[in-house]
């Protein structure tokens, strides 16, 4: 497992990203404040399309770019 953007492969700094955003909305739908329930949902649903693995740096950069576009 490695970051889709930069290839970083330390699992301690990897996370699942909603490719088309909407992570907060999805967590509310799952009634989950933490990622634990989301990870179980991914497993239960056979890792559906629309998600990617990103390192925390690339995840932060993506969110920063989205936030700046909304200004």
Biotite code that builds the C-alpha atoms (Angstrom):
import biotite.structure as struc

atoms = struc.array([
    struc.Atom([0.000, 0.000, 0.000], chain_id="A", res_id=1, res_name="UNK", atom_name="CA", element="C"),
    struc.Atom([1.324, 3.443, -0.931], chain_id="A", res_id=2, res_name="UNK", atom_name="CA", element="C"),
    struc.Atom([0.199, 7.010, -1.569], chain_id="A", res_id=3, res_name="UNK", atom_name="CA", element="C"),
    struc.Atom([-1.464, 7.405, -4.951], chain_id="A", res_id=4, res_name="UNK", atom_name="CA", element="C"),
    struc.Atom([0.147, 10.844, -5.454], chain_id="A", res_id=5, res_name="UNK", atom_name="CA", element="C"),
    struc.Atom([3.733, 10.576, -4.188], chain_id="A", res_id=6, res_name="UNK", atom_name="CA", element="C"),
    struc.Atom([4.355, 6.873, -3.528], chain_id="A", res_id=7, res_name="UNK", atom_name="CA", element="C"),
    struc.Atom([5.065, 7.245, 0.218], chain_id="A", res_id=8, res_name="UNK", atom_name="CA", element="C"),
    struc.Atom([4.601, 3.811, 1.794], chain_id="A", res_id=9, res_name="UNK", atom_name="CA", element="C"),
    struc.Atom([4.805, 4.159, 5.587], chain_id="A", res_id=10, res_name="UNK", atom_name="CA", element="C"),
    struc.Atom([1.428, 2.771, 6.658], chain_id="A", res_id=11, res_name="UNK", atom_name="CA", element="C"),
    struc.Atom([1.519, 4.907, 9.819], chain_id="A", res_id=12, res_name="UNK", atom_name="CA", element="C"),
    struc.Atom([0.985, 8.013, 7.677], chain_id="A", res_id=13, res_name="UNK", atom_name="CA", element="C"),
    struc.Atom([-1.470, 6.683, 5.075], chain_id="A", res_id=14, res_name="UNK", atom_name="CA", element="C"),
    struc.Atom([-5.192, 7.314, 4.971], chain_id="A", res_id=15, res_name="UNK", atom_name="CA", element="C"),
    struc.Atom([-8.211, 6.645, 2.792], chain_id="A", res_id=16, res_name="UNK", atom_name="CA", element="C"),
    struc.Atom([-9.390, 9.588, 0.693], chain_id="A", res_id=17, res_name="UNK", atom_name="CA", element="C"),
    struc.Atom([-12.747, 10.141, -0.981], chain_id="A", res_id=18, res_name="UNK", atom_name="CA", element="C"),
    struc.Atom([-11.567, 10.870, -4.533], chain_id="A", res_id=19, res_name="UNK", atom_name="CA", element="C"),
    struc.Atom([-14.471, 13.220, -5.250], chain_id="A", res_id=20, res_name="UNK", atom_name="CA", element="C"),
    struc.Atom([-14.508, 14.613, -1.702], chain_id="A", res_id=21, res_name="UNK", atom_name="CA", element="C"),
    struc.Atom([-17.617, 14.251, 0.469], chain_id="A", res_id=22, res_name="UNK", atom_name="CA", element="C"),
    struc.Atom([-15.877, 12.486, 3.352], chain_id="A", res_id=23, res_name="UNK", atom_name="CA", element="C"),
    struc.Atom([-17.630, 14.527, 6.042], chain_id="A", res_id=24, res_name="UNK", atom_name="CA", element="C"),
    struc.Atom([-21.038, 13.870, 4.503], chain_id="A", res_id=25, res_name="UNK", atom_name="CA", element="C"),
    struc.Atom([-20.273, 10.163, 4.209], chain_id="A", res_id=26, res_name="UNK", atom_name="CA", element="C"),
    struc.Atom([-19.146, 9.938, 7.864], chain_id="A", res_id=27, res_name="UNK", atom_name="CA", element="C"),
    struc.Atom([-22.405, 11.611, 8.933], chain_id="A", res_id=28, res_name="UNK", atom_name="CA", element="C"),
    struc.Atom([-24.372, 9.060, 6.887], chain_id="A", res_id=29, res_name="UNK", atom_name="CA", element="C"),
    struc.Atom([-22.464, 6.273, 8.644], chain_id="A", res_id=30, res_name="UNK", atom_name="CA", element="C"),
    struc.Atom([-22.997, 8.020, 12.003], chain_id="A", res_id=31, res_name="UNK", atom_name="CA", element="C"),
    struc.Atom([-19.239, 7.879, 12.488], chain_id="A", res_id=32, res_name="UNK", atom_name="CA", element="C"),
    struc.Atom([-17.125, 10.627, 14.007], chain_id="A", res_id=33, res_name="UNK", atom_name="CA", element="C"),
    struc.Atom([-13.909, 8.620, 13.617], chain_id="A", res_id=34, res_name="UNK", atom_name="CA", element="C"),
    struc.Atom([-12.466, 6.645, 10.727], chain_id="A", res_id=35, res_name="UNK", atom_name="CA", element="C"),
    struc.Atom([-12.877, 3.257, 12.412], chain_id="A", res_id=36, res_name="UNK", atom_name="CA", element="C"),
    struc.Atom([-16.481, 2.741, 11.266], chain_id="A", res_id=37, res_name="UNK", atom_name="CA", element="C"),
    struc.Atom([-15.585, 3.993, 7.801], chain_id="A", res_id=38, res_name="UNK", atom_name="CA", element="C"),
    struc.Atom([-12.798, 1.427, 7.438], chain_id="A", res_id=39, res_name="UNK", atom_name="CA", element="C"),
    struc.Atom([-15.201, -1.343, 8.449], chain_id="A", res_id=40, res_name="UNK", atom_name="CA", element="C"),
    struc.Atom([-17.717, -0.015, 5.906], chain_id="A", res_id=41, res_name="UNK", atom_name="CA", element="C"),
    struc.Atom([-15.044, -0.198, 3.176], chain_id="A", res_id=42, res_name="UNK", atom_name="CA", element="C"),
    struc.Atom([-14.239, -3.807, 4.050], chain_id="A", res_id=43, res_name="UNK", atom_name="CA", element="C"),
    struc.Atom([-17.910, -4.816, 4.289], chain_id="A", res_id=44, res_name="UNK", atom_name="CA", element="C"),
    struc.Atom([-18.564, -3.249, 0.867], chain_id="A", res_id=45, res_name="UNK", atom_name="CA", element="C"),
    struc.Atom([-15.538, -4.881, -0.821], chain_id="A", res_id=46, res_name="UNK", atom_name="CA", element="C"),
    struc.Atom([-13.610, -1.616, -1.214], chain_id="A", res_id=47, res_name="UNK", atom_name="CA", element="C"),
    struc.Atom([-15.916, 0.142, -3.691], chain_id="A", res_id=48, res_name="UNK", atom_name="CA", element="C"),
    struc.Atom([-14.602, 2.555, -6.323], chain_id="A", res_id=49, res_name="UNK", atom_name="CA", element="C"),
    struc.Atom([-14.247, 6.224, -5.435], chain_id="A", res_id=50, res_name="UNK", atom_name="CA", element="C"),
    struc.Atom([-11.514, 5.934, -2.799], chain_id="A", res_id=51, res_name="UNK", atom_name="CA", element="C"),
    struc.Atom([-7.744, 6.155, -2.865], chain_id="A", res_id=52, res_name="UNK", atom_name="CA", element="C"),
    struc.Atom([-4.843, 5.878, -0.463], chain_id="A", res_id=53, res_name="UNK", atom_name="CA", element="C"),
    struc.Atom([-3.040, 9.155, 0.258], chain_id="A", res_id=54, res_name="UNK", atom_name="CA", element="C"),
    struc.Atom([-0.290, 10.023, 2.708], chain_id="A", res_id=55, res_name="UNK", atom_name="CA", element="C"),
    struc.Atom([-1.149, 12.678, 5.250], chain_id="A", res_id=56, res_name="UNK", atom_name="CA", element="C"),
    struc.Atom([0.917, 15.303, 3.384], chain_id="A", res_id=57, res_name="UNK", atom_name="CA", element="C"),
    struc.Atom([-0.877, 14.744, 0.081], chain_id="A", res_id=58, res_name="UNK", atom_name="CA", element="C"),
    struc.Atom([-4.222, 14.624, 1.913], chain_id="A", res_id=59, res_name="UNK", atom_name="CA", element="C"),
    struc.Atom([-3.444, 18.005, 3.518], chain_id="A", res_id=60, res_name="UNK", atom_name="CA", element="C"),
    struc.Atom([-2.356, 19.512, 0.185], chain_id="A", res_id=61, res_name="UNK", atom_name="CA", element="C"),
    struc.Atom([-5.556, 18.295, -1.494], chain_id="A", res_id=62, res_name="UNK", atom_name="CA", element="C"),
    struc.Atom([-7.736, 19.809, 1.244], chain_id="A", res_id=63, res_name="UNK", atom_name="CA", element="C"),
    struc.Atom([-5.762, 23.060, 1.133], chain_id="A", res_id=64, res_name="UNK", atom_name="CA", element="C"),
    struc.Atom([-6.268, 23.372, -2.638], chain_id="A", res_id=65, res_name="UNK", atom_name="CA", element="C"),
    struc.Atom([-10.009, 22.688, -2.281], chain_id="A", res_id=66, res_name="UNK", atom_name="CA", element="C"),
    struc.Atom([-10.318, 25.270, 0.506], chain_id="A", res_id=67, res_name="UNK", atom_name="CA", element="C"),
    struc.Atom([-8.484, 27.907, -1.556], chain_id="A", res_id=68, res_name="UNK", atom_name="CA", element="C"),
    struc.Atom([-10.755, 27.295, -4.568], chain_id="A", res_id=69, res_name="UNK", atom_name="CA", element="C"),
    struc.Atom([-13.808, 28.004, -2.410], chain_id="A", res_id=70, res_name="UNK", atom_name="CA", element="C"),
    struc.Atom([-12.578, 31.456, -1.356], chain_id="A", res_id=71, res_name="UNK", atom_name="CA", element="C"),
])
